[in-house]
């Protein structure tokens, strides 16, 4: 608590959303009601500001549409018709149905579904793992994002935080590669602007001229899925023009000679044909990046959403080591600096409960699991959804809806609002918002631990996720000690407070100021010291990785899959599966590459139901290049159908050259029931994986666009 009087108090908070900024907040409370949420002015990264989504967070907390009581379905699945019931009745029904399903089919007939609707160490990604692992349910693999990027990053550098974003103001050449910072990483922007005032150049590499690209000094509109070719072409120029930092390469890297041979396969002329970027631009980019130091690359999650996304990240990761960018303050690479956080994952997800051989189903293929396409034995007979909205956020939307509509599927959803997924539930449970519960926040965008203190009492009968699984465990008769830990006890257990990076931090300090920075080196690899087997930047990776490998932090204790296809230890270019090069017949029928974009006003599907955010974001659209629109007789504002063999969605067309010819862009996160014709972009996305980490290959989808008659 910052301050308190009899009438008014100010409490430390932390944004709970799936965002790299993880803002520190101040919540003002008057007479038991929160009246203001603002950014913590003293936090070096938040700097007193919140994004446009969270600055109006109280609209979410006090929305008249909040779910505040347990409910049971009384209408058809999908109708959204429910009656209020007691917590006892809800828990009794869940426990009874679970026990019956286990008796009839076995515990693997039950499957949880969750993700980062909450990012807290207590209430976030792993909050239900101990319960479901103890239950013996099917394990839900959660690799929607960062798993592929992380695999490629670890193959090159090991688990290092890399370039601290606090040092970006010292950079002289900044590349945002597949990162729309102004919409998805806005608190990095002031550091970038400080660097630009000091003479830095900002380059944005993205198929779309995003809000960030429009503010850049140079936008490079690479073709989707060809980023690895561009990086390999840059390295070709850097090596052949002797622009490498030979001393750094010799002392602190391995595999240079092998890399040199590989990049000789990617001369700028060939790379230009692959990427659609002119030869002279490829050469200029390589030269400027190599000779302008400190140079830094911030990679976005979008890079991994391709068939060859992992190798794209691998190639980009090699660049800083090649030019010695790591020597300098503000030089190197920023991926997801979550690696130094000393999280004790075993405290929350309890992998010791997992029985050998327990079935694993990836949530990106939830539609196939629910409809029987995966041919699971036993079939999924119960689904428990929390911290996510799969109807909107997972692939093959029509299959998910068909699966949820099954009368023999018992579905429970813990939520704050009646989402598209909640409409299909048998039981809906009320969940608290962030200002109603305790949590500790790590970050995948900076190196601060942030404390969230409950500012108000939970509204209605809403409860935190931690309490939900304590109650469920008790109803199922689980008496393990982990299900008896209070939130305060969990907070003290979930971090290794004795770790070196925590040496200047304890809970008292967090309570005093709301946040604290990990004790990390701001120039971590000036002299190598990479946490790889060799201790060096590995151009030729020593990690034995195949297509089924998942980084342990995303694997959560379950057994590895059977071996998949070996991954080349050198970076290479892999074309999209859905492309002229790989599938000309498909590309003839569906010639446009479909990309999803994160809206400025939504985070995943959060806020997409709130009136103010919907008004500011506007209706969903598909952006189509004028050249492609002309071929199809499409003009601005007309309703079009975007479709392929998987499904279709209808939206108004926005004709604009911010996207390249051959590429259409539609926003992700709009709710299905609030959208035109009742479908969204994920009706057309494929439930396929990238080349590493079982990441969702969202950007590897071909479509056609046609006028709705």
C-alpha positions as CSV (number, residue, x, y, z in Angstrom):
1,X,0.0,0.0,0.0
2,X,1.3,3.4,-1.0
3,X,-0.8,5.5,1.3
4,X,-4.0,5.3,3.3
5,X,-6.5,7.4,5.2
6,X,-9.9,6.6,6.7
7,X,-11.6,7.5,3.4
8,X,-8.9,6.8,0.7
9,X,-6.1,4.5,0.0
10,X,-3.6,3.9,-2.9
11,X,-2.5,0.3,-3.5
12,X,0.2,-1.2,-5.6
13,X,-1.0,-3.2,-8.6
14,X,0.4,-5.0,-11.6
15,X,-1.1,-5.5,-15.1
16,X,-2.1,-9.1,-15.5
17,X,-2.2,-9.3,-19.2
18,X,-0.2,-11.2,-21.9
19,X,2.0,-8.3,-22.8
20,X,5.8,-7.8,-22.5
21,X,5.3,-4.5,-20.7
22,X,3.9,-5.9,-17.4
23,X,3.1,-2.5,-16.0
24,X,3.3,-1.5,-12.4
25,X,0.1,0.2,-11.4
26,X,-1.4,2.3,-8.6
27,X,-5.0,1.7,-7.7
28,X,-6.9,4.4,-5.8
29,X,-9.7,3.2,-3.5
30,X,-12.4,5.3,-1.9
31,X,-14.9,3.8,0.6
32,X,-14.2,0.3,-0.7
33,X,-14.5,1.1,-4.4
34,X,-11.7,1.5,-6.9
35,X,-11.9,4.9,-8.5
36,X,-8.6,5.2,-10.4
37,X,-6.0,3.0,-12.0
38,X,-2.7,4.6,-13.2
39,X,0.8,3.7,-14.1
40,X,3.4,3.7,-11.3
41,X,5.3,7.0,-11.9
42,X,8.5,5.7,-10.2
43,X,8.8,2.4,-12.2
44,X,11.7,2.8,-14.6
45,X,9.8,1.0,-17.4
46,X,6.2,1.8,-16.8
47,X,7.1,5.5,-16.3
48,X,3.6,6.5,-15.0
49,X,1.7,5.5,-18.1
50,X,-0.6,2.7,-19.0
51,X,-1.7,1.6,-22.5
52,X,-5.1,2.5,-23.9
53,X,-6.4,-0.9,-23.0
54,X,-5.6,-0.9,-19.3
55,X,-5.9,2.8,-18.5
56,X,-9.7,2.1,-18.4
57,X,-9.3,-1.1,-16.5
58,X,-12.1,-0.1,-14.0
59,X,-14.6,-0.3,-17.0
60,X,-13.8,-4.0,-17.0
61,X,-13.9,-4.4,-13.2
62,X,-17.3,-2.7,-12.8
63,X,-18.9,-3.7,-16.1
64,X,-22.5,-4.6,-15.8
65,X,-21.7,-7.7,-17.9
66,X,-19.3,-9.2,-15.3
67,X,-20.0,-12.8,-14.3
68,X,-20.4,-12.6,-10.5
69,X,-22.1,-15.8,-9.5
70,X,-21.8,-19.5,-10.5
71,X,-24.3,-20.5,-13.2
72,X,-25.7,-23.6,-14.8
73,X,-26.8,-23.9,-18.4
74,X,-30.6,-24.1,-19.0
75,X,-30.8,-23.6,-22.7
76,X,-29.2,-25.3,-25.7
77,X,-25.4,-25.2,-25.9
78,X,-24.3,-22.0,-27.4
79,X,-27.5,-20.2,-26.5
80,X,-26.0,-18.4,-23.5
81,X,-29.0,-19.2,-21.3
82,X,-28.0,-19.9,-17.7
83,X,-29.4,-19.8,-14.2
84,X,-27.7,-18.7,-11.0
85,X,-26.6,-21.5,-8.6
86,X,-24.6,-21.7,-5.4
87,X,-20.9,-22.5,-5.3
88,X,-21.7,-25.7,-3.4
89,X,-24.1,-26.8,-6.2
90,X,-21.5,-25.9,-8.9
91,X,-18.6,-27.7,-7.1
92,X,-20.8,-30.8,-6.3
93,X,-21.9,-31.1,-10.0
94,X,-18.3,-30.7,-11.3
95,X,-17.0,-33.3,-8.8
96,X,-19.8,-35.7,-9.5
97,X,-19.4,-35.5,-13.3
98,X,-15.6,-35.8,-13.1
99,X,-15.9,-38.9,-10.9
100,X,-18.4,-40.5,-13.2
101,X,-16.3,-39.7,-16.3
102,X,-13.2,-41.1,-14.6
103,X,-15.2,-44.3,-13.7
104,X,-16.5,-44.7,-17.2
105,X,-13.6,-43.6,-19.4
106,X,-10.6,-42.9,-17.2
107,X,-9.1,-39.6,-16.1
108,X,-7.6,-38.8,-19.5
109,X,-11.1,-38.2,-20.8
110,X,-10.9,-34.9,-18.9
111,X,-8.9,-32.1,-20.4
112,X,-8.0,-28.6,-19.2
113,X,-7.7,-25.7,-21.5
114,X,-5.9,-22.6,-20.4
115,X,-3.4,-19.9,-21.4
116,X,-2.3,-16.4,-20.6
117,X,-5.6,-14.6,-19.9
118,X,-3.8,-14.0,-16.7
119,X,0.0,-13.9,-16.6
120,X,0.6,-14.0,-12.8
121,X,2.8,-16.5,-11.1
122,X,-0.1,-17.4,-8.8
123,X,-3.2,-17.1,-10.9
124,X,-1.8,-17.4,-14.4
125,X,-0.5,-20.1,-16.8
126,X,0.2,-22.9,-14.3
127,X,-2.4,-22.3,-11.6
128,X,-4.5,-25.3,-12.4
129,X,-1.7,-27.7,-13.3
130,X,-1.3,-29.2,-9.8
131,X,-5.0,-30.1,-9.7
132,X,-5.2,-31.6,-13.2
133,X,-1.9,-33.4,-12.8
134,X,-3.2,-34.9,-9.5
135,X,-6.4,-35.8,-11.3
136,X,-4.5,-37.6,-14.0
137,X,-6.2,-35.7,-16.8
138,X,-5.0,-35.3,-20.4
139,X,-2.1,-32.7,-20.3
140,X,-2.9,-29.6,-22.4
141,X,0.3,-28.5,-24.2
142,X,0.3,-24.7,-24.3
143,X,2.7,-23.5,-27.1
144,X,0.6,-20.8,-28.8
145,X,3.6,-18.4,-28.7
146,X,7.3,-18.0,-27.8
147,X,7.9,-21.7,-27.7
148,X,9.4,-21.7,-31.2
149,X,11.2,-18.5,-30.7
150,X,12.6,-19.8,-27.4
151,X,13.9,-23.0,-28.9
152,X,15.8,-21.1,-31.6
153,X,17.1,-18.5,-29.1
154,X,18.3,-21.2,-26.7
155,X,20.0,-23.1,-29.6
156,X,22.1,-19.9,-30.2
157,X,22.5,-18.2,-26.8
158,X,21.2,-20.4,-24.1
159,X,18.8,-19.1,-21.4
160,X,20.1,-15.5,-21.2
161,X,18.0,-12.3,-20.8
162,X,20.0,-10.8,-23.5
163,X,19.8,-7.0,-24.1
164,X,18.0,-5.3,-21.3
165,X,15.3,-3.0,-22.7
166,X,16.3,-0.4,-20.2
167,X,19.5,0.0,-22.3
168,X,17.9,0.6,-25.7
169,X,18.5,4.4,-25.3
170,X,22.2,3.7,-25.8
171,X,21.6,2.0,-29.2
172,X,22.6,3.5,-32.4
173,X,20.9,1.1,-34.9
174,X,17.6,-0.5,-33.8
175,X,15.8,-3.2,-35.8
176,X,12.3,-4.1,-34.8
177,X,11.9,-7.4,-36.6
178,X,8.3,-8.6,-36.7
179,X,7.4,-6.3,-33.7
180,X,4.7,-3.7,-33.8
181,X,5.9,-2.0,-30.6
182,X,3.4,0.9,-30.6
183,X,0.6,-1.6,-30.3
184,X,2.1,-4.5,-28.5
185,X,5.2,-3.2,-26.6
186,X,4.5,0.5,-26.1
187,X,6.7,1.0,-23.1
188,X,9.8,0.2,-25.1
189,X,9.0,3.1,-27.4
190,X,10.3,5.9,-25.1
191,X,13.7,4.2,-24.9
192,X,13.7,3.9,-28.7
193,X,12.8,7.6,-29.0
194,X,15.6,8.6,-26.6
195,X,18.0,6.6,-28.8
196,X,16.7,8.4,-31.9
197,X,17.2,11.8,-30.3
198,X,20.8,10.7,-29.9
199,X,21.2,9.8,-33.5
200,X,20.0,6.2,-33.7
201,X,18.3,4.9,-36.8
202,X,15.1,2.8,-36.4
203,X,14.4,0.0,-39.0
204,X,11.2,-2.0,-39.0
205,X,11.1,-5.3,-40.8
206,X,7.5,-6.4,-41.3
207,X,5.2,-7.4,-44.2
208,X,2.8,-4.7,-43.0
209,X,3.3,-1.0,-42.6
210,X,2.2,-1.1,-39.0
211,X,1.7,1.9,-36.7
212,X,5.3,1.3,-35.7
213,X,6.6,1.0,-39.3
214,X,5.0,4.3,-40.2
215,X,7.1,6.0,-37.4
216,X,10.3,4.3,-38.5
217,X,13.2,5.7,-40.4
218,X,13.0,2.8,-42.8
219,X,10.3,0.1,-43.3
220,X,11.4,-3.1,-45.1
221,X,8.2,-5.0,-46.2
222,X,9.5,-8.6,-46.3
223,X,7.3,-11.4,-47.7
224,X,5.7,-13.4,-44.9
225,X,7.8,-16.4,-43.8
226,X,11.0,-15.3,-45.6
227,X,12.7,-13.6,-42.7
228,X,15.4,-16.3,-42.4
229,X,16.3,-15.8,-46.1
230,X,16.7,-12.1,-45.4
231,X,18.9,-12.7,-42.4
232,X,21.0,-15.2,-44.3
233,X,21.4,-12.7,-47.1
234,X,22.5,-10.0,-44.7
235,X,25.1,-12.4,-43.3
236,X,26.3,-13.2,-46.8
237,X,27.0,-9.5,-47.4
238,X,28.6,-9.0,-43.9
239,X,30.9,-12.0,-44.3
240,X,31.9,-11.5,-47.9
241,X,32.6,-7.8,-47.4
242,X,34.6,-8.6,-44.3
243,X,32.3,-6.5,-42.0
244,X,32.4,-9.1,-39.2
245,X,34.0,-8.4,-35.8
246,X,36.7,-11.0,-36.3
247,X,38.0,-10.8,-32.7
248,X,34.5,-11.4,-31.3
249,X,33.8,-14.2,-33.7
250,X,37.1,-15.9,-32.9
251,X,36.9,-15.7,-29.1
252,X,33.2,-15.9,-28.4
253,X,31.4,-17.9,-31.1
254,X,31.5,-21.4,-32.6
255,X,30.6,-22.7,-36.0
256,X,31.7,-19.7,-38.0
257,X,33.3,-21.7,-40.9
258,X,30.1,-23.8,-41.2
259,X,27.9,-20.7,-41.1
260,X,30.1,-19.1,-43.8
261,X,29.5,-22.0,-46.1
262,X,25.8,-21.9,-45.4
263,X,25.3,-18.2,-46.1
264,X,27.2,-18.6,-49.4
265,X,24.0,-20.4,-50.6
266,X,22.1,-17.1,-50.1
267,X,23.5,-14.3,-52.3
268,X,21.6,-11.1,-52.2
269,X,20.2,-11.6,-55.7
270,X,18.6,-14.9,-54.7
271,X,17.4,-13.5,-51.4
272,X,15.7,-10.6,-53.3
273,X,13.7,-13.1,-55.3
274,X,12.6,-15.0,-52.1
275,X,11.9,-12.0,-49.9
276,X,10.6,-9.4,-52.4
277,X,13.2,-6.9,-51.1
278,X,15.5,-5.2,-53.7
279,X,19.1,-6.3,-53.7
280,X,20.4,-2.8,-52.9
281,X,18.2,-2.7,-49.8
282,X,19.5,-6.0,-48.6
283,X,23.1,-4.9,-49.1
284,X,22.5,-1.5,-47.4
285,X,20.7,-3.0,-44.5
286,X,23.6,-5.5,-43.9
287,X,26.2,-2.8,-44.2
288,X,24.5,-0.3,-41.9
289,X,23.7,-2.9,-39.3
290,X,27.3,-4.2,-39.2
291,X,29.1,-0.9,-39.0
292,X,26.7,1.1,-36.8
293,X,27.3,0.1,-33.2
294,X,25.8,-0.4,-30.8
295,X,23.2,-2.2,-32.9
296,X,20.3,-4.1,-31.4
297,X,17.5,-6.3,-32.7
298,X,14.1,-6.7,-31.0
299,X,12.3,-9.7,-32.4
300,X,8.6,-10.1,-32.2
301,X,6.5,-13.2,-31.6
302,X,5.1,-12.9,-35.1
303,X,8.4,-14.3,-36.5
304,X,7.7,-17.8,-35.3
305,X,4.2,-18.0,-36.7
306,X,5.5,-19.5,-40.0
307,X,6.4,-23.0,-41.2
308,X,10.1,-22.0,-40.9
309,X,9.7,-19.6,-38.0
310,X,12.3,-21.3,-35.8
311,X,15.0,-21.2,-38.4
312,X,14.1,-17.5,-39.1
313,X,14.8,-16.7,-35.5
314,X,17.9,-18.8,-35.5
315,X,19.3,-16.8,-38.5
316,X,18.4,-13.5,-36.9
317,X,20.0,-14.6,-33.6
318,X,23.4,-15.2,-35.4
319,X,23.6,-11.5,-36.6
320,X,24.7,-9.8,-33.3
321,X,27.5,-12.4,-32.6
322,X,28.7,-12.0,-36.2
323,X,29.2,-8.2,-35.9
324,X,30.2,-8.1,-32.2
325,X,27.1,-6.1,-31.2
326,X,27.1,-7.9,-27.8
327,X,30.2,-5.9,-26.8
328,X,28.3,-2.7,-26.2
329,X,25.8,-1.3,-23.8
330,X,22.5,-1.2,-25.8
331,X,23.8,-3.8,-28.3
332,X,22.8,-7.4,-29.0
333,X,19.3,-8.8,-29.1
334,X,16.1,-8.7,-27.1
335,X,13.8,-11.8,-27.3
336,X,11.8,-12.5,-24.1
337,X,14.0,-11.7,-21.1
338,X,12.1,-14.1,-18.8
339,X,15.0,-16.5,-18.5
340,X,16.7,-15.0,-15.3
341,X,13.4,-15.0,-13.3
342,X,14.0,-17.7,-10.7
343,X,10.5,-19.2,-10.9
344,X,10.0,-22.5,-9.0
345,X,7.5,-24.0,-11.5
346,X,7.4,-27.2,-9.6
347,X,5.6,-25.4,-6.7
348,X,2.6,-24.6,-8.9
349,X,2.3,-27.3,-11.5
350,X,3.7,-30.2,-9.5
351,X,5.1,-32.4,-12.3
352,X,5.6,-35.1,-9.7
353,X,1.9,-35.9,-9.9
354,X,2.2,-36.7,-13.6
355,X,1.9,-40.4,-14.3
356,X,4.4,-41.8,-16.9
357,X,2.8,-42.0,-20.3
358,X,0.0,-39.5,-19.6
359,X,-1.5,-38.3,-22.8
360,X,-0.6,-34.9,-24.2
361,X,-2.8,-32.9,-26.5
362,X,-1.7,-29.5,-27.9
363,X,-4.3,-26.8,-27.5
364,X,-3.7,-25.4,-31.0
365,X,-5.4,-28.6,-32.2
366,X,-8.3,-28.4,-29.7
367,X,-10.9,-28.5,-32.4
368,X,-9.5,-31.8,-33.8
369,X,-9.4,-33.2,-30.2
370,X,-13.0,-32.3,-29.5
371,X,-14.5,-33.5,-32.8
372,X,-12.7,-36.8,-32.7
373,X,-10.4,-36.1,-35.7
374,X,-7.4,-36.9,-33.5
375,X,-8.9,-40.3,-32.7
376,X,-8.2,-40.1,-29.0
377,X,-8.8,-43.1,-26.8
378,X,-10.5,-42.3,-24.5
379,X,-12.3,-39.4,-26.2
380,X,-12.5,-36.0,-24.5
381,X,-15.6,-36.1,-22.3
382,X,-15.0,-33.1,-20.1
383,X,-13.3,-29.8,-20.8
384,X,-12.3,-27.3,-18.1
385,X,-11.5,-23.8,-19.5
386,X,-9.8,-21.0,-17.6
387,X,-7.6,-18.0,-18.5
388,X,-8.5,-18.4,-22.2
389,X,-11.2,-18.2,-24.9
390,X,-10.4,-20.9,-27.4
391,X,-13.4,-20.3,-29.7
392,X,-11.8,-17.0,-30.6
393,X,-8.1,-17.7,-30.1
394,X,-7.5,-21.2,-31.4
395,X,-7.3,-22.5,-35.0
396,X,-10.0,-24.2,-37.0
397,X,-12.8,-22.3,-35.2
398,X,-15.7,-24.2,-36.8
399,X,-14.3,-27.5,-35.4
400,X,-14.0,-26.0,-31.9
401,X,-17.6,-24.8,-32.0
402,X,-18.8,-28.2,-33.3
403,X,-16.9,-30.0,-30.5
404,X,-18.2,-27.7,-27.8
405,X,-21.8,-28.2,-29.1
406,X,-21.6,-32.0,-28.3
407,X,-24.2,-32.9,-25.7
408,X,-21.9,-35.6,-24.3
409,X,-19.2,-33.1,-23.6
410,X,-19.3,-31.6,-20.0
411,X,-17.7,-28.2,-20.2
412,X,-16.8,-25.9,-17.3
413,X,-15.6,-22.3,-17.9
414,X,-14.2,-20.0,-15.3
415,X,-14.5,-16.4,-16.6
416,X,-15.2,-12.7,-16.0
417,X,-17.5,-12.4,-19.0
418,X,-19.7,-14.5,-21.2
419,X,-17.3,-15.2,-24.0
420,X,-17.9,-17.2,-27.1
421,X,-16.5,-20.2,-25.2
422,X,-18.5,-19.6,-22.0
423,X,-21.7,-19.7,-24.1
424,X,-21.1,-23.4,-24.7
425,X,-20.4,-24.2,-21.0
426,X,-22.5,-26.4,-18.7
427,X,-21.2,-24.7,-15.7
428,X,-19.8,-21.1,-15.6
429,X,-17.8,-19.9,-12.6
430,X,-17.0,-16.3,-11.7
431,X,-13.4,-15.2,-11.6
432,X,-11.9,-12.1,-10.0
433,X,-10.1,-9.3,-11.9
434,X,-6.6,-8.3,-11.0
435,X,-7.5,-5.6,-8.5
436,X,-9.4,-8.3,-6.5
437,X,-6.6,-10.8,-5.9
438,X,-3.0,-11.1,-4.8
439,X,-0.3,-11.9,-7.4
440,X,3.4,-11.7,-8.3
441,X,4.2,-10.9,-11.9
442,X,7.3,-11.9,-13.9
443,X,7.7,-10.4,-17.4
444,X,8.7,-11.5,-20.8
445,X,9.6,-8.0,-21.8
446,X,11.7,-6.6,-19.0
447,X,13.6,-7.7,-15.8
448,X,11.4,-6.4,-13.0
449,X,9.3,-8.4,-10.5
450,X,6.0,-6.6,-9.8
451,X,3.7,-7.1,-6.9
452,X,-0.1,-6.9,-7.1
453,X,-2.0,-6.3,-3.9
454,X,-5.8,-6.8,-3.8
455,X,-7.3,-3.3,-3.7
456,X,-10.9,-4.2,-3.3
457,X,-12.9,-7.2,-2.0
458,X,-14.1,-9.5,-4.8
459,X,-17.3,-8.5,-6.4
460,X,-20.3,-10.8,-6.0
461,X,-19.1,-14.3,-5.4
462,X,-16.0,-14.1,-7.8
463,X,-12.9,-15.9,-6.6
464,X,-9.3,-16.0,-7.7
465,X,-8.0,-19.0,-9.7
466,X,-5.9,-20.1,-6.7
467,X,-9.0,-20.4,-4.6
468,X,-11.0,-22.1,-7.4
469,X,-8.5,-25.0,-7.5
470,X,-8.3,-25.2,-3.7
471,X,-12.0,-25.7,-3.6
472,X,-12.0,-28.2,-6.5
473,X,-9.2,-30.2,-4.9
474,X,-11.1,-30.4,-1.6
475,X,-14.3,-31.6,-3.5
476,X,-12.3,-34.3,-5.2
477,X,-10.8,-35.4,-1.9
478,X,-7.2,-34.3,-2.6
479,X,-5.5,-33.7,0.7
480,X,-2.0,-32.9,-0.6
481,X,-0.3,-30.0,1.2
482,X,0.1,-28.0,-2.0
483,X,-3.7,-27.6,-2.1
484,X,-3.7,-26.1,1.3
485,X,-1.2,-23.3,0.7
486,X,-2.7,-19.8,1.0
487,X,-2.0,-17.1,-1.7
488,X,0.5,-15.5,0.6
489,X,2.3,-18.8,1.1
490,X,2.3,-19.5,-2.6
491,X,3.8,-16.1,-3.2
492,X,6.7,-16.9,-0.9
493,X,7.2,-20.4,-2.5
494,X,6.9,-19.6,-6.2
495,X,10.2,-17.6,-6.5
496,X,13.6,-18.7,-5.4
497,X,14.3,-15.7,-3.2
498,X,17.9,-17.0,-2.5
499,X,18.8,-16.8,-6.2
500,X,21.7,-14.4,-7.1
501,X,19.5,-12.2,-9.2
502,X,17.2,-11.7,-6.2
503,X,20.0,-10.8,-3.8
504,X,18.8,-7.2,-3.4
505,X,15.1,-8.1,-3.3
506,X,12.6,-9.5,-0.8
507,X,8.9,-9.3,-0.2
508,X,9.3,-6.4,2.1
509,X,10.9,-4.3,-0.6
510,X,8.1,-5.3,-3.0
511,X,5.6,-4.1,-0.5
512,X,7.4,-0.9,0.0
513,X,7.7,0.1,-3.7
514,X,5.6,-2.3,-5.7
515,X,8.4,-3.6,-7.8
516,X,12.1,-4.5,-7.9
517,X,14.7,-5.1,-10.6
518,X,16.5,-8.4,-11.0
519,X,20.2,-8.1,-10.4
520,X,21.2,-8.7,-14.1
521,X,24.3,-7.7,-16.1
522,X,23.4,-4.9,-18.5
523,X,26.2,-6.0,-20.9
524,X,26.0,-9.7,-20.3
525,X,28.0,-11.0,-23.3
526,X,30.7,-8.4,-23.8
527,X,33.2,-11.2,-23.3
528,X,31.0,-14.2,-24.3
529,X,29.8,-16.0,-21.2
530,X,26.8,-17.4,-23.0
531,X,24.9,-20.1,-21.0
532,X,25.4,-22.6,-23.8
533,X,27.3,-25.9,-23.6
534,X,30.3,-24.2,-25.3
535,X,29.9,-21.0,-23.3
536,X,29.8,-19.2,-26.7
537,X,27.3,-17.9,-29.2
538,X,26.6,-21.1,-31.2
539,X,26.2,-20.5,-35.0
540,X,26.4,-24.2,-35.2
541,X,24.1,-25.3,-32.4
542,X,25.1,-28.2,-30.1
543,X,21.5,-28.6,-28.9
544,X,20.0,-31.8,-30.3
545,X,16.6,-30.6,-31.4
546,X,13.9,-32.2,-33.6
547,X,10.6,-31.0,-34.7
548,X,8.9,-32.5,-31.7
549,X,11.2,-30.8,-29.2
550,X,9.5,-28.5,-26.7
551,X,11.6,-26.2,-24.4
552,X,11.2,-27.6,-20.8
553,X,9.6,-24.5,-19.5
554,X,6.7,-25.1,-21.9
555,X,6.8,-28.9,-21.4
556,X,5.9,-28.7,-17.6
557,X,7.2,-32.1,-16.6
558,X,5.5,-34.4,-19.1
559,X,7.4,-36.9,-21.2
560,X,8.9,-36.0,-24.5
561,X,7.1,-36.9,-27.7
562,X,8.6,-39.6,-30.0
563,X,11.5,-38.2,-32.0
564,X,10.5,-36.0,-34.9
565,X,12.4,-34.7,-37.9
566,X,15.9,-33.5,-37.1
567,X,16.4,-29.7,-37.0
568,X,19.4,-28.5,-39.0
569,X,22.0,-27.2,-36.4
570,X,22.8,-24.3,-38.9
571,X,20.2,-21.7,-39.7
572,X,18.5,-22.2,-43.1
573,X,15.4,-21.1,-45.0
574,X,12.3,-23.1,-45.0
575,X,9.4,-21.9,-47.3
576,X,5.8,-21.7,-46.1
577,X,3.9,-25.0,-46.4
578,X,1.1,-23.0,-48.0
579,X,2.9,-21.2,-50.8
580,X,3.5,-21.4,-54.6
581,X,6.9,-23.0,-53.9
582,X,5.5,-25.8,-51.6
583,X,2.0,-26.3,-52.9
584,X,1.3,-24.6,-56.3
585,X,-2.1,-26.2,-56.7
586,X,-3.3,-24.8,-53.4
587,X,-1.8,-21.4,-54.2
588,X,-3.6,-21.4,-57.5
589,X,-7.0,-21.7,-55.6
590,X,-6.0,-19.6,-52.7
591,X,-3.4,-17.1,-53.8
592,X,-3.4,-14.7,-50.9
593,X,-1.3,-15.1,-47.7
594,X,-3.4,-14.4,-44.6
595,X,-1.8,-12.6,-41.6
596,X,-3.4,-11.9,-38.2
597,X,-2.7,-8.6,-36.5
598,X,-3.0,-7.8,-32.9
599,X,-5.5,-4.9,-32.5
600,X,-4.4,-1.8,-30.7
601,X,-7.3,-1.9,-28.2
602,X,-7.5,-5.6,-27.4
603,X,-5.1,-8.1,-25.8
604,X,-5.9,-11.4,-27.4
605,X,-9.7,-11.5,-26.9
606,X,-9.6,-9.4,-23.7
607,X,-11.5,-6.0,-23.9
608,X,-13.1,-7.0,-27.2
609,X,-16.5,-7.0,-25.6
610,X,-16.3,-3.6,-23.8
611,X,-18.1,-0.7,-25.6
612,X,-15.3,1.9,-25.3
613,X,-12.6,-0.4,-26.7
614,X,-14.9,-1.7,-29.5
615,X,-15.7,1.9,-30.5
616,X,-12.0,3.0,-30.5
617,X,-10.9,-0.2,-32.4
618,X,-13.7,-0.1,-34.9
619,X,-15.3,-3.0,-36.7
620,X,-13.1,-5.9,-37.9
621,X,-11.8,-5.5,-41.4
622,X,-9.5,-7.2,-43.8
623,X,-6.8,-5.1,-45.3
624,X,-6.1,-5.8,-49.0
625,X,-3.6,-4.2,-51.3
626,X,-5.1,-2.0,-54.1
627,X,-3.6,-4.3,-56.7
628,X,-5.3,-7.4,-55.3
629,X,-8.5,-5.5,-54.7
630,X,-8.7,-4.3,-58.3
631,X,-8.3,-7.8,-59.6
632,X,-11.3,-8.9,-57.6
633,X,-13.5,-5.8,-58.2
634,X,-13.3,-4.9,-54.5
635,X,-13.7,-1.3,-53.3
636,X,-13.3,0.2,-49.8
637,X,-16.1,-0.8,-47.3
638,X,-17.6,-3.7,-49.3
639,X,-18.4,-6.8,-47.4
640,X,-16.1,-9.6,-48.5
641,X,-15.7,-13.3,-47.7
642,X,-12.2,-14.5,-46.7
643,X,-12.1,-18.2,-47.2
644,X,-10.2,-21.5,-47.8
645,X,-11.0,-25.2,-47.3
646,X,-11.0,-24.8,-43.5
647,X,-13.6,-22.1,-43.2
648,X,-14.5,-18.5,-43.9
649,X,-15.2,-15.2,-42.2
650,X,-16.9,-12.0,-43.5
651,X,-15.7,-8.5,-42.9
652,X,-15.7,-5.1,-44.7
653,X,-12.7,-4.6,-46.9
654,X,-10.1,-1.9,-46.3
655,X,-8.1,-1.2,-49.4
656,X,-4.7,0.0,-48.5
657,X,-1.1,-0.3,-49.6
658,X,0.1,-0.7,-46.0
659,X,0.2,-4.4,-46.9
660,X,2.1,-5.9,-49.8
661,X,0.4,-7.4,-52.9
662,X,-0.4,-11.0,-52.2
663,X,-0.9,-10.4,-48.5
664,X,-4.1,-9.7,-46.6
665,X,-4.3,-8.8,-42.9
666,X,-7.2,-9.2,-40.5
667,X,-7.2,-8.4,-36.8
668,X,-7.2,-11.2,-34.1
669,X,-9.3,-11.0,-30.9
670,X,-12.8,-10.0,-32.1
671,X,-15.5,-12.1,-30.5
672,X,-17.3,-14.5,-32.8
673,X,-20.8,-13.6,-31.6
674,X,-20.1,-9.9,-32.0
675,X,-18.7,-10.3,-35.6
676,X,-20.2,-10.0,-39.0
677,X,-21.8,-13.3,-40.1
678,X,-20.6,-15.0,-36.8
679,X,-17.0,-16.0,-37.6
680,X,-13.6,-14.6,-37.1
681,X,-10.1,-15.0,-38.7
682,X,-9.4,-18.3,-36.9
683,X,-12.1,-19.9,-39.0
684,X,-9.5,-19.9,-41.8
685,X,-6.2,-20.6,-39.9
686,X,-4.6,-24.0,-39.9
687,X,-3.9,-26.1,-36.8
688,X,-0.4,-26.8,-37.9
689,X,2.9,-26.2,-36.1
690,X,6.0,-24.2,-36.9
691,X,9.3,-26.0,-37.4
692,X,10.3,-25.8,-33.7
693,X,8.6,-25.9,-30.3
694,X,5.1,-27.0,-31.6
695,X,4.4,-23.3,-32.0
696,X,1.2,-22.3,-33.8
697,X,1.9,-21.5,-37.4
698,X,-0.8,-18.9,-37.6
699,X,0.8,-17.0,-40.5
700,X,1.1,-20.1,-42.8
701,X,-2.4,-19.9,-44.3
702,X,-3.5,-19.2,-47.8
703,X,-7.0,-17.7,-48.6
704,X,-9.0,-16.1,-51.3
705,X,-11.1,-13.0,-50.9
706,X,-14.3,-12.4,-52.8
707,X,-17.3,-10.1,-52.7
708,X,-20.3,-11.3,-50.8
709,X,-23.2,-11.4,-53.3
